[in-house]
Amino acid sequence: MSKSPITSPLPEADKKTTGAVLQATLVDLVDLSLIAKQAHWNVVGKNFRSVHTQLDELVATARTYVDQVAERANAIGVSPNGKAKTVVESTGMPEYPDGWLSDEQTVGAIVKTLEALVKRLRGRIDETDKSDLVTQDLLIAIAQDVEQAHWMWQAQQA
């Protein structure tokens, strides 16, 4: 189907800008959920239990926002694409290491991942300032939760 069955409340240029932001955010959040699950399966060490549990919380946050971002894209007449191939080809998240990692290594890698996402989200908040304030509000909510998670993960490094 080439033409969108959903009409957009946005002018075409704003729809294009906002759609690109939502797609990029969708991909990053899908990847975050996969990275956090990979870390969850492979963390070892004296703080295994708390880090293991905290990673599940991060997965849940990412998955919640994946759905909200995809549904916002649909609401403005943009078909979201969260397929594995798309995620691999366009994620902005740093590569997560293979194999078991100590709890300290895991925390460090997750801090790096969340830092990258925060930077990307803040840029997208600026991008949507003129194109779509509803999407900007969603991005602000995501950034708020991701920044809180970033702080909590960093606190474990102190």
FENQUI-V920753 format. One record per helix or strand of 3 or more residues. SS is the DSSP state (H for helix, E for strand). FROM is the first residue (numbers start at 1). TO is the last residue. If there is no record, write none. Layout:
SS&FROM&TO ; SS&FROM&TO
//
This chain:
H&12&42 ; H&48&75 ; H&84&90 ; H&103&131 ; H&133&155
//
